[in-house]
């Protein structure tokens, strides 16, 4: 496995480039449902691959920390006098192992990697939710029950905003008159 700093670089690269990119693609465009539906399986598959890659890195770090703990424990048990003990106790062994800087570095990296694992799992769950929402949208369109979608550039939208603003002004006038 790669050194810890390289692992962290890779994880941050995945977070910045891949996870953010797929998070931006979550939005469903009601004007392009067929495109959204066509891309959904590929996007879900890509996010699942990213999640599994990050999860594997997390498990590798856990295993590396466990192996290092075992190696240090074995070394201390074989030669306790090198560590200032005639006979080693479990609590002393635990302190020596927990105090090792390499283990601490791996455990700090593991915390960061686990954060990215949770982020990737959340994104994967969001894509599962997106799939069901796409299915619902398509069913609405096919049944003819969907609300007409207005483009924000249409005159109807502008007229609606104008009416809301006029109503707000009217309410303010009434409030001022009653005060």
N, C-alpha and C positions, 0 to 999 in steps of 0.2 A: 504494500500500500504506500501511497505517496506520503511525504512528510506533512505534518499538520498544517503549516502555513500554505502549502500548495492546495491542500484539501479545502481550506477556508476560501482561498482565491477562487477555486472552481465552484464552490457553493454560491459565493457572492455573484459570480458571473452568471450562473444559472438563474439566480433570483432576479438580477437586473435585466438580463436579456430575454430569457424564455418565459419565466412566470409572469412578468409584467406585460409582455407582449400578448400572452394568451388571456390575461385578465382584461386587457383592452378590447379583446374580440368577443367578450361575453354578451354584449348588447345585442338584442334581437332587433333587426331592422324590419318593420312591418311592411315596407315596400319591396323587400327582397326575401320573402319567406322561403322560396325555393332554393335560393343561394344559401341561406342560413341552414336549411335542412341538409343540403348537399355537403356542406363543410363540417357539420356537427360531428359525424363519426371520426373524421380525421383529426379534428381538434381535440376531441375527447381522448383519442388514442395517444396523441402527442403529450397531452397533460398527464395521462396515466404513465407513460414512459418516463417523463420527468420525475414524477412522484416516486416511481419504483427505483430510479437511479439514486435519488436523494436518500430514500429509505435504506438502500443497500450501503451507502456511505455511512449512514448513521449506525447501522449494525456492525460495520467493519470497525468503526471507532470504538464502539462498546467492547467488541472482542479484543481489540488492541489494548485497551485499558485493563481488561480482565487478565490478559496474558502478562502484561507488565507487572500487575499486582502479584501474580503468581511467581514470576521470576524474582522479583525483589524479596518476596516472602521466603522463597527457597534459599536465596543467597544469605539472607539474615539468619535464618534457622541453622544453616550449615556453619556460619562463622559469626556467632553473636559477639564474640570478643572484638571483632573489627568495628563494631558499632557501640562499644563501651559497656557491654553486658556480659556477665558470666553465663547467665541463663536467660533466654528471651521469654517474655510473657506475651500473651495475645494482645493486651492493650499497648505494650511497647511496640510490638510488631505492627499493629494498626497505625500507630503514630508515625512510624518510619515510612510505611507504605503511603499513607495519606500525605505525608510531607514531601514526597518525591515530586520535583518540578515537572518532569516529563508526563507523569500521570495527571498532574493538575492542568497542564497545557492541553492534553487530550480531552479531559473532562470539560474544560472551558469551550473547546471546539465542539464537543458533543452537544453542549447546551445551545450553541448557535445553530448547528446543523438541525437539531430537533425543532428549533423555531421555524426553519425553512421547510422541514417535513410537514409541520402543522399547516403552514401557509400553502404548500402544494396540495395537501389533502383537502383543504378548504376550497381551493380552486377546482379540484377534481369533483368535489360535491356540487359546486356551483355549475359545472358543466352537466352533471346529471340532472340538476334542477332545470337547466336551460333546455335539455332534451325534452323533458315533460312539458315545459312551457311551449316549445315549438309544436309539439303534438297538439296541445290545446288550441293554439292559434290556427293551425291548419284545420282542425275540426270545426272551429268557428267559421272560417272562410268557406269551407265546403258546405256547411249547413246554411250559410247565408245570414247568420245571426250576428256577425261581427258589427261593431259600430263603425260607421264611416270614419276613416282616418283622414284628418285634414292636414295638409301640408302647412307649415307655419308661414309660408309665403303667400297663402291665398288671401283673397279679399275678405272671405268669411271670418278668418282668424282676426284680421285687422279690425273688422267691424265689431267683433266680440270684445276685443280689448278696449276699443273706443267706448262701447256701451258700459263696460265695467268702470272705466275711469269717470264717465259721466255720472253713473250711479253713485260712485264714491263722493264726487263733488256735491251731489245733491244731498247726500247724507250729512256731509260736513256743514252745509248751509243750514239744514234743519237743526243740527246740534247747536250751532252758533245762535240761531234764532231763539232756541229754548233756554239758553243760558243767561 
